[in-house]
Amino acid sequence: MTAEPVLPGARNHEHLRNFPPVSTWDDHVEYDAKAHPRKVPHSYMLVPTTCFNCESACGLLAYVDKEDLSVKKVEGNPAHPGSRGRNCAKGPATINQINDPERILYPLRRTGERGGGGWERVSWDEALDDIAGKIRTALSEGRHEEVMYHVGRPGEDGFAERFLNAWGVDGHNTHTNICSAGARLGMSLWAGFDRPSADHANAKVILLLSSHLETGHYFNPHAQRIMEAKQAGAKLIVLDPRLSNTASHSDAWLAPWPGSEAAILLSVASYLLRTRRIDESFLRRWFNWQTYLAELHPEATQDFETFLERITDDYARYTFEFAAEEAQVPAEKIAEIAELVADSDGRLAAHVWRAPTAGNLGGWQVSRALWFVLALTGSVGARGGTSPNGWHKFIPQGPNMPSHHERWNELIWPREYPLSTNEMSFLLPHFLAEGRGKLDVYFSRVYNPIWTNPDGFTWIEQLSDPDKIGLHVALTPTWSETAEFADYVLPMGHSTERHDTHSYETHAGRWLGFRQPVRRVAMDKLGHAVTDTRDANPGEVWEENEFWFELSWRIDPDGALGIKRYFESPYGSGEKITVDEYYRWMFEHNVPGLPEKAAEQNMEPLEYMRRYGVVEMDTEVYRVDERPITEEQLADTTVDDAGVVRKPVTLDSVAPVVGEAGAVGVRHDDGSVTFGWPTPSRKLEVYSTAMRDWGWQEQTTPGYIRSHVAHGEIDIDAGDLVLVPTFRLPTLIHTRSGNAKYLNEISNTHPLWLNSVDAGRHGVKTDDLVRITTEIGYFVARVWVTEGIRPGVCALSHHMGRWRLHPGEGSRWVSGMVELSHPDGEHTWFLRHKGGISPFESDDPDSSRIDWEDPGVHQNLAFAVHPDPHSGMHCWLQKIRMERARPDDRYGDVYVDTRRSAEVYREWLAKTRPALGPDGQRRPEFMLRPLAPTRRGYRAQS
Amino acid sequence: MRYGFAIDQDTCIGCHACTVACKTEHEVPVGQFRTWVKYVESGEFPATTRDFGVMRCNHCTDAPCVKICPTQALFKRDDGIVDFDNERCIGCKACMQGCPYDAIYIDKDTNTAAKCNFCAHRVDEGLEPACVVVCPTHSIWVGDLDDPTSGIARLVNENPVQVRSPEQNTGPNVFYLGADRAVLDPTAAPTGDSYLWARPDEHRRDASRDLPTDPVTQARTTLNTAHPRPWGWRVTTYLWTKAVGAGAMLLATLAHLLGIDLGGIADVVAPAIGVAGVGLTGVLLVWDLKRPERFLYILLKPNPRSWVFLGSVVLAIAAGLFTAWLGIGLLEPAGAMTAATGDAIRSWLAVPALLAAALTAGYTGFLFGQAEGRDLWQSPLLFWHLIVQAFMVGGGALTIAAIGTDLQAGARTLLLSTLTLATLGHLLMLLFEHLGNHATKHAAAAAHMVIKGRYARMFWAGGVALGLLGAALAGIGWAGGALAIAFAGGLIVQIALLAYESVFVRAGQDVPLS
């Protein structure tokens, strides 16, 4: 017997342990909770997997009943270094999603009109052949740009890239620009990496422009560490116009006017600079201050002391008073926060991911200003500070990776947005409407743009038009508004019903998690034959990896297109790769340390991952920028004027995930060569040459862009308010948790948060209906008067406002039946609910116990697209006008004029400066670009 | 060994993971909770605060639910866990009245009582409760409070801690660190018209309107769960049927002992009313059970300390004695028994029947006394008050029955004086009980609902004014007025009592316990 490893989440005290020992996981006897106190034993196989609700990818442990192979419940996985055996409410609620009587069990094909509600059950074979045939034709005819994969919840890093590169398609589209593009740009400009990894557990001061004690990635892993730090004396600062649960735990809660956050952070930076409470040696070594001076102060002495003087002067205008005026908060409160930050001793852990960066025109400057503060305090990459995500995550490659191609799809990466951090996904229907292209095969993968994206009626218009979208395939575990407009609805499994790997920067370590179909694993171990995951899943629910293997095989049955070879067994059989072979190969070859860890347990790597569901690769990872470049890595390299160490590249080279192709490190003044940062200068870029090169001279340094909902834009007396439509609840996740009854029963209404001052001015009280008018229409909401939000701002949570057009096309736990009409012509849309949520009969007696009735208000429909001209982020915050509901208004009504929404699209498009960079480059090579083509592909004239 | 929880509200983030993990562990029906998170907000922007409280069974050292449970379905284990056995439960809901923490519900799947049982099935196997395992911030501590070296004992002993409703003296074993007072005190933060992402149930919303808002903190509950009244019209009616039956027999036996001849009223009508009253009482009680088919468990699996059980014994004995009394009254006129024999047996039966009648009326005082979650019901006068009520409605019933009979003067005086004086006595007692000082905030809040709040109209018009009218009419009859006037009085006091009991039963259950 080998000793069991100590699991990061195992606890054993007070004579009790939190999880059964791993040695018993194949045969764990637990007594029936409902039969208690009688001892009725059940024998379970405990199989780890990964949660599929939010993106945190927390570990789960499924209890598979060995008698009937049912999944009894899911707990946390104590082997998981990120979640450490713990979960939020959405983890255990997975069991509701598995057992949802409303779930889609079989592949469905549309009959009749798109969106008409007619469906027939088809076999997987029929569906696969039809889809594969269409893709094969498109590829054969050179219409590669007409194939698109659009992902909501991200799948395995690199998996979609595998099949899309194999197909030769630049068709990777995501939800990023309605999510995090703003935060990504601000951070990318500084550091190359696009995400922060806050080391909350060891911080002295935690600064959140987020609500990580209740939502977001990585809610559960972060919340546990934030609270640990607080227990150890750390101070928590929260900026949020709304009293979030996170703010309720803060030592300092600042509720600024939305969009003023960058001004606040710059005033803090300015304070740090003028009081010289900065980490000078860090700045001297890691800022590209020479470029800053040379570009902005060419006349000055080009030394570091002068740089400090000049930058201090340059930021002197960001006083506390200036910030206070922008933020409509007392200057003393900002000074108080600045003092806390100044006192952080290089242990400032900070995070922003959506919130202000996703809300405001210029919101990307918020994360840029935040990184400015982090760098000034010397917290970047430090223990207790904030690192980039790339240091704390790992992307393993599968076998036989296809090479990159040079195609560039302008429906996804248009000329107007060369600096967009990720795909301009939410403009897709406008691009289609403008005739910029069309799609022959469009996959929406766990993605619900009609509901989640702004301007959903324009999505409906385009998705309904077969001339714009030839075939729409929805891959989803649950019904969604978007699936209602698909041609195929293909059921994919929940977290316990699929394979993939995940790795996220939950803390200053690295791990790789393995999601697996738990019944399949149990069936394997119990000797039941399994051909593919469909044999183990309910109905004919499948998993995507096997689906893509199979589809790719069928696109290229004879290998003529050169696709099939990427989907053959890596073990030389010439057969189609199996999902077991895929992961076996990956774990054997491309996960450093895993084979050794497995060997210690007398296991094969795949066996180890099936047993533990995760492998921890590193702990305590800090200051990777200082990691020396080895002699071996220095071979063939040259050093440029700025000290960047490069290997030779050609136009057929491909840039890494972040950073420029060939760049490996930076040589410092002392002669040492270290990894540095994946920016053009391999330094932290206080001056961004990319901004300069793509035509934004005035945005080359951290700055403040006044938001489209800045205080001066809002005429309070006329009835204007700022609407925050994005805040999330700890119990729900986007539109995918509607099928979890234990979550719905906790959170099931959709009140409009309104401060008592605003309520008084508008003469409304709790439960009154109000009409909220936006640029393109209006909706009708119900008021909740609260002191939990700042005056001038109102808020409606994300998640609610779900609907279905036809019976059977949505979850009755959460959605209401609606009618869509066109009161003022085809371009006008009116949504009205036909009754809310009510109890229904099903196999689950709980469905008859539904005691909630509010389907909520689908506010996103009434929002025009607001693409930020730099980051491409949709700027979610809305300037709205509020009035009491009119006599004919009903709760939940939504009215939109899509001609008007096209006008607003064009207004925002006009803010851009379409440009090519040096050598005709479409975008800076160092920035993250999923499915990056070869360097040749970046060049527009090539 | 004393298992307990310590809940650290300083680190609790209000995420509901405990709630959902518990629900999946025990497959708790939708709408019901063994543990849940309450939110309270206080203050005005920007000084607004939000506090969380994790609510659940307190595994009391002196658990009122165990005491009141008639069938020992709820029991205290040697390790301190208050556990339950749903196969013994008859669904009488008395435990829900005994619990001062809203911890118990009737499971919609089994129709039996359920609550947090510390995941005893897991603890028995050396595993932590599901809520402890899942908690992201490890805010729920578990362990042996009797072991001073345990982590939980040190946590509780070395930090300022609070418990919910300490005034109930139940010895709660859930300790809170850093909890806001307004979270733990269920009357400190009324519920508004809406929660922050759910809706308060109507019962709580209505009840909250009668609770004062703290003028300084303005604390308001912004998330909580529903706890409907366990007892409704059947219990209200049971109080009346029992009172009428017992009251009639109280008068019949008293008259016998005092030598006042009520004739057929005492011999036939009173025991008939007694038997019918007790019988209907039994029917209502069984009807009110969520598992009526198990009603015999009360006698077959009894908890000798429970007044549900003891009351059932009282009712059974009373039913037997009243039936015997009636038997004599029926056998005599039929000639099957001589008057002398009948009188002898009556003399032998009179005192036991009197006591049985008194206990039938009054035992509910002890039962309500065991309902420790309902402070309004905790009056030491309640036993006597119930007996006075029995005289009132029993007297009223017999007065009604006396119409058309040839009543002797002494008999008439006995009936009408009893009706008049008992009604006045009842009114004095109820005014004393509701207008006087209240031992607890909870009782005061309930009394406020009765005299000034949601029940004021029914209380003053239905309970008090009708009662006064009934007493006045009875008094006129007593003073020599027509018996028909007293008849009306006898009728009116029945309505007055029903109105009052309806208020008393509802208001007692309306003050939130969580």
Interface residues (C-beta under 8 A of the other chain):
Chain A: R11 H13 E14 H15 L16 R17 N18 F19 P20 E30 Y31 D32 A33 K34 H36 P37 R38 K73 V74 E75 G76 G85 R86 N87 C88 A89 K90 G91 P92 A93 I95 N96 L213 E214 N220 A223 Q224 M227 K230 Q231 L243 N245 T246 S248 H249 W253 A255 V329 L729 P730 T731 K741 Y742 L743 E745 I746 S747 N748 T749 H750 P751 W753 N755 S756 V757 T766 D767 R782 W784 T786 E787 G788 I789 R790 P791 S797 P845 D846 R849 I850 D851 W852 D854
Chain B: D10 T11 I13 G14 C15 H16 A17 T19 V20 A21 K23 T24 E25 H26 E27 P29 V30 G31 E41 G43 E44 F45 P46 T48 T49 R50 D51 F52 D83 D85 N86 E87 K108 D109 N117 C119 A120 H121 R122 V123 D124 E125 G126 L127 E128 A130 V132 V133 V134 C135 P136 T137 H138 S139 V142 G143 D144 S150 G151 I152 G192 D193 S194 Y195 L196 W197 A198 R199 D201 Q218 T222 A226
